[in-house]
């Protein structure tokens, strides 16, 4: 099935990150191995690679517009020691440099020393989430599942997420190493646990345009 980003909320660019894989392997080799979700910040080299001058950032620019920037990066590593199940949900938080009391922003949490906050949903609605596949992903490696068209439904109350997801057409996001999936950030998504002996590493990047209000700053990379 050929997907369209605006209609379905997801689209794949095969091989887009293939020229970056050797450098990504080198960068990731200096980070803690085997963590379920490693939040990455203060890495100028990675930030440069993912900026609008690189292949992934260039596509993000065509989709969001000039001034696009990577504002959050997480390495997800599903393996025998970390093979979690992810239920249907909608991403609703961003990462910022420090907490500030700004109307419409909250609740606040801190994960791995990084400040997270739920912004007004209009902020999430204008973002793009990108998944760069370090390893190939087949049906046994816990591919991401997305509920097509769910990005157009706005902020979905948590108790209603499962029911709404079950009523929509699903897509299984398989990938080869170097493939890049682009998603509208509000899309409903889920994944199962990987089969034993099957490792799946994905570098997930959120992109946004513009500054946050009242002195809040994106964490960035």
Secondary structure, DSSP 8 states (H G I E B T S, - for coil): ----HHHHSEEEETTTTGGGHHHHHHHHTTS-SS-SEEEE-S-HHHHHHHSTTSHHHHHHHHHH-TTEEEEEEEEEEEBTTB---EEEE---EEEESS----TT---EEEETTEEEEE--HHHHHT-EEEEEESS-B-TTS--EEEETTGGGG-S--GGGHHHHHHTS-EEEE-B-TT-EEEEETT--EEE----TT--EEEEEEEEEES--STT--B---
